[in-house]
Amino acid sequence: QVQLVESGAGLVQAGGALRLSCAASGRTFGNYAMGWFRQAPGKEREFVATISSSGSSTRYADSVLGRFTISRDNAKNTVYLQMSSLKPEATAVYYCAAARTYYSGRLYSVGHEYDYWGQGTQVTVSS
C-alpha cells in the first residue's frame, strides 16, 4: 500500500511559477514510476508528466513540454513538478500517481496504468 500526499497548491499569476510536491509513504518508493495528472473543471483528467522509477527517464504532455519539469528524490520518497511560464489554462486540480513497475526505465502516461493516487492539490493561474 502506498499513500500519496500532494502539496504546493496555490494561486499564481500567468507567467509565474509554482512547485508541487508529492510525498509517498512506504519503503518501496523506488519501485514505482510516478506521474502527474490534472483535471480542470468540466474536463476529463489529463496526463501531465511522468518519471521512471530510477528517475532516468521522463515524458511530458505536449502542452507543458519545455515549461514543466518532473523530478524525484528517492531518498525522500518525493516527486516534484516544477511549473513555470504558467498559463490560465493550467488551472486544475493536480494529482500525483504511482505505478508499480519492474522496469526501472519504463514510463506510464495513461491513468489506468497507475495503482495509487493522491487526493489532489489545486492550482489556479490568474490572467
Sequence and secondary structure as in RCSB ss.txt:
>XXXX:A:sequence
QVQLVESGAGLVQAGGALRLSCAASGRTFGNYAMGWFRQAPGKEREFVATISSSGSSTRYADSVLGRFTISRDNA
KNTVYLQMSSLKPEATAVYYCAAARTYYSGRLYSVGHEYDYWGQGTQVTVSS
>XXXX:A:secstr
   EEEE  EEEETT  EEEEEEE SS GGGEEEEEEEE TTS  EEEEEE TTSS EEE TTTTTTEEEEEETT
TTEEEEEE S  GGG EEEEEEEEE S TT    SGGG SEE   EEEEEE 
